[in-house]
Amino acid sequence: MRYLRIGEAGHEIPVVAHGGKHYDLSGRCRDIDGEFLESGGVSGVDGLPEIDVDGHRVGAPIARPGAVVCIGMNYAAHCAESGAEPPAEPVVFFKHPNTIVGPNDDIEIPRGSSKTDWEVELGVVFAKRASYLESEAAALECIAGLVVADDVSEREFQIERSGGQFSKGKACPTFSPLGPCLVTPDEVADVQGLRLWSKVNGEVRQDSSSADMIFSVAHLVFHMSQFMAFDPGDLLLTGTPEGVALSGRFPYLKEGDVVEVGIDGLGQTRNPVVQA
């Protein structure tokens, strides 16, 4: 299944895409949120009214999660371009849930920013509480779906003005475009074989595979469950591959740019860049 949220910000309705058509879920659930995902979602579209989504805004495919947990330095080539050694354990930081916007919404360059960057990432959304999991297999059973994410980052805030923590450069408004769909795991043949890419103004920046992850999705969920509990509806971002502006190979974002990020089989975002 592929779940979407359609409508103006704050007034989205839940939708499921199936067989090339879209169906209104508002008679079955309040939203694409933890309660809905924990219930198992829907297994089919029988009895659901068809809905025309053309011309309507596509929102982030999940309602505001309780937590956005992020993994840094999780692709070998990205570590190399950043001049960092691969970490021995996952590097963790947090983004504020209110950073989440839809797949076509504006990205706002923060006031005082000169180093706003893009990062295509595979997002994992939880269907079950994940705490002290016993195995990586158990970790995979906690996943409700996968989503395309852009972990937008302000590198001066993150590195030079961070005080040792990443989150200051990660939590600015609009810094987490998601979408367009939340894709259930049964539609993904190999989570460690997904092509991820990004473009700025149509020019390729990142083009890699989740096979380059240092820590697999299953290991990340298992490992992090030993330190925190994920609740249904929470979001985990699993790191970005090489090809970001921080590498020095590309200019940072400016007003008027358009950032696209995508993952084959999951969809893509296309976000105009504006000044806050």
N, C-alpha and C positions, 0 to 999 in steps of 0.2 A: 504494500500500500504506500501511497504518497499523500501526505497530509499538507495542506496549505491553510493560510489565513488570509482572507480577502476583505478589503475595505479600508476606510480611512483609519489613520493611527488612533488607537484607543477604542475603535469600534469595529474591529475585524470579526468576521464570522468564520467558524471552522468548516473546512471543505476537504473532501477526499477526491483525489484524481485516480481514475481507474478506466482502463480500456479506451483512452483518448477522450473521456468525458469527465465532467466535474459534478460532484454531488454535495448538497448542503447537509452538514452534520449538526446544525444548530438544534434540531429536534432530538438529537441523541446525547449531546454533551454541551457543556457551557463553553468550552474552549479546548484547544490543543494544549493541555496543561498536565500537571502531574497526576491529577485525579483520573483524567481520561486515559493517559498512557498506562497507569497502574492497573486499570480495568482491562487492559488488553486491546484497546482501540476497537476497530471494527474488522470483521473477517470478510465482509462482502458489502455490496451496495444495494441489495434487494430492499425495496421499500423506501429508499432514500430519494428525495426529489432532485432531479437534475437542475443544475444552475449554470447560467452563462457568466463566465468570469472576464470575458473580453472587455477591455477598456477600464477595468477596475484595478485599483492599487493592490499589489501583492505585499502583504505584511511579512514580518518574520514568521517562520512556520511553527514556532512555539510561543506560547504566552510567556510573559516575564518569569524566568526561572528563579528559584531561591538562591542559586549560586552559579557563577561562571568561573570554573577552575581551569587554569591554563598551564600548559607544559612548555617550557623554553628549551632551546638547544637540543631538539630531539631528532634532527636530521643530520647525518654525518657531513654532508657537503655544506650545509649551512654553518655548522661549527667551524669548518675549515675556512669559509669565506669571512667569518667573524673573528678569526684568529684565536679561537678557543679550543681547548681540549674537549673531547666528548665527555660528558659527565658520567660519573660512576653510578649515580642515582638520578631519577627524574628531577629536573628543576621546576619548581612550582611557583606560580603567582596567581593573583586574582584580578578579575575585571568586575566593575560594578554592573549588576544586571541591567541598569538603565542605559548602558551603552548600546544595547541591541536595537537595530533598525532593520528595515526590510531590504530586499535584494536590489531595489532600484532607488532607494532613498539617498539623500545627500550625505556625503561625508564632510564634516566640518573641520577645517584646520583650526586648531585651538589658537586663542590669542597669544601672541608672543612666540609662536612656533615657527621654526625654520627647517625642521627635520621630521616631518610627518611621512610615515612609511606604510607600505602595504605588506600583508602576509597572508597568503592563501593557507587555509588549514582545514583539516577534517574534524568536524564536530561530532561528538557523541552525546546523545540524550538518553537519560535513564528512565526505565520503566519500573524498576524496583529499588528499594533501599539497598545500597551497597555498603556494607560495613563488615570488616574482618572476614572478607571472603577467603575461602579455603583453597581456591585454585583459579587458574586462568580460565578454565572452562566455565566455572561458576560466574566469573566476571562477564563473559560474553552473554550469559543468560539474563543479565541485568539491563541489557541495552534495548531501548525502545526503537531507536533509529539513528540514522546518520544524516549530517547536514553540511552543506558548504558554508564556510565562514571566512571572513576577512578580519584577521586580528590586527587592526590598524594600530600603529604605534608612533609615539613621538619620542625620537631617540635621545634628544637632549634631556627631556624630562626623565626618560627611563634610565639613562646611563650617567650623565653629568650632574643631574640635579636630583638623583634618586634617593640619596642617603643609604644606598645599598639594596633597595628593593625596586622591582620592576614596575609596580602597579601605578606609580605616579605618571608614567608615560603610556599607560595602557587604558586608563579609566575615563578618558575625556568623552564627552557626549558624542554619540554616533560612531564610536570606535569598534562596533561589532556588527557589521552587516551580516545577515544570515539569509539563506534561502536558495532557491524559492520553495523547496519542499523538504519535509522530513521524510526520509526514505527508510522503510522498515528493513531489518537485516536480511530477510529472506530474498530481497531483490538485489543483494550484493554478493557476488560469487566469492570474492576474496578481498577482505578489507585491507590486506597488506599488499594488494596489487592494483591500487587505484592511481590513475594519472591525475596529478594536480597541476594547475597552471594559473598564471596571472598575466595580465596585460595592462599597460598604461597608454592611453590614447592609441590603442590598437597594436602597440609594439609589445612583443613577448618579453616578459621579465622572468617569470619562473616557469619551469617545465620539468617536472620530476615525478616520482612515484612514491607512494607510501611504503614501498619496499625499502626505501632509504632510511626509514625510522630506526633510531637506535633502540628505543623501547617500543614494542608492539602495542597495539590498542589493548589487547587482552592483558598484557603485563601492566600497562599504565593503570587500568581500572583495578586490577588485583592489588598492585603495589599501593596505590593511593588509598584503597579501602582499609589499609592497616593504620592510616594516619587520620582519616576523616570519614564521615559517612555522607554518601551521596543520597539525596532523596529523589523520588520520581519527579521528572521534569527538569532536573538539574542538567547543566551543560558542561562538558569537558572538551576543551580545545587541545589538540594533540601535537602541536608544533608545526613549524613551517619549513619548507625546503629552501635551497639556495636561490638567490636571484633578487634579493631585496636591496633597497637603496643604501642600507647600512654597509653593504659590501664595498661601496665607493664606485661601483660600476655604472650606477644610474643616478639621475637627479632625484631629490625628494619631491613630494607632491606639491603642487601649487594650485591656486584657484583656477578653475577652468579645465583641469584634467578630468579624465574619466578612467576609473579603475574597474577592471573586470577580473574576477577570480572564478575558477570553476574546478569541478572534479568530474571526470568522465563517469556518466551514469547517474550522477546526483544533481546536475544542473549547474547554473552559474549566476553570479550577481553582476550588476552593472551600476556603479555608483558615481554620480557626478561629484566633483570636489568643489566646495565653496568655502569662503572664509567665515569663521564664527563671528 
